Amino acid sequence: GHFGSWEVGGSAASLHFKQPFNVLAKRQSNYVVNEYIKNAREAHGNKMVWLGASVRHLLEVLRDGGIVGVVGDQRGPADSPRVSFFGKPTPFYIGTATIIAKTNCNVIFGVVIRQKDGNYFGRFEALNKEILPQELNAKIIVINQQYADFLEKMIRQY
């Protein structure tokens, strides 16, 4: 299942920072669903960047001081490195963590949660770069573990 509201969160964040986000996401297999999600995410100026040959573009955005958002709510392929998620070894995609590890960019994990009254609120946490190891593959695992820990904490809390 899904947790949080990416569409509301991305729009609210770009409006708050008065700067559009370049949002990395995986295309949906259903064209109609894909277009609906794309339109919702781009409604307030954000730009969708589809998973694939987009890494170079994201690196340019980061180099130029732009903001990149990643919709990280899907399990990685079976052969991906695993991190602990609810006590189980779980594969996570390594692409985003690799970009983070290679660029040393600032990272904020976030979720936007819908309340029973229809309002939303966000919870955010910065990546702790002080505990990252030097070796690239180890750094990628620690980044993904921090993200998994954040998601698990939010799911348990809400």
Protein Blocks (a to p, Z undefined) as FASTA:
>chain_A
ZZdjfklmmmmmmmmnopacdddddddfblklmmmmmmmmmmnopacddehjkmmmmmmm
mmnopacddddfbccdfkbccddeehiacdddfklmmmmmmnopacddddddddfkopac
dddddddfklpcfblklmmmmmmmmmmmmmmmmmmmZZ
